[in-house]
Amino acid sequence: MEIFTPADAARNAGTKYRSILVAARFARYLNEFPKDRQVQWTENERAMKLTTLAMRKLVSGDLNFRELRRRRSEV
């Protein structure tokens, strides 16, 4: 099991809370692909889980993201 410190995670995302949200969203995005592509990524990156792969990419700076402001829905 690979361990990522909150400081490492927050370095590229601004806050540790945002880093977890970004990594979780990226892991969900990877999960939408077919299983053979998922296996290929995990073998290439030597990660057992997609969440580990997402955190590793975020901490290393390979994951670029853009924060979008949510529009308030009219009631």
Secondary structure, DSSP 8 states (H G I E B T S, - for coil): -----HHHHHHHHSSHHHHHHHHHHHHHHHHTS-HHHHHHHHHHHT-SSHHHHHHHHHHHT--------------
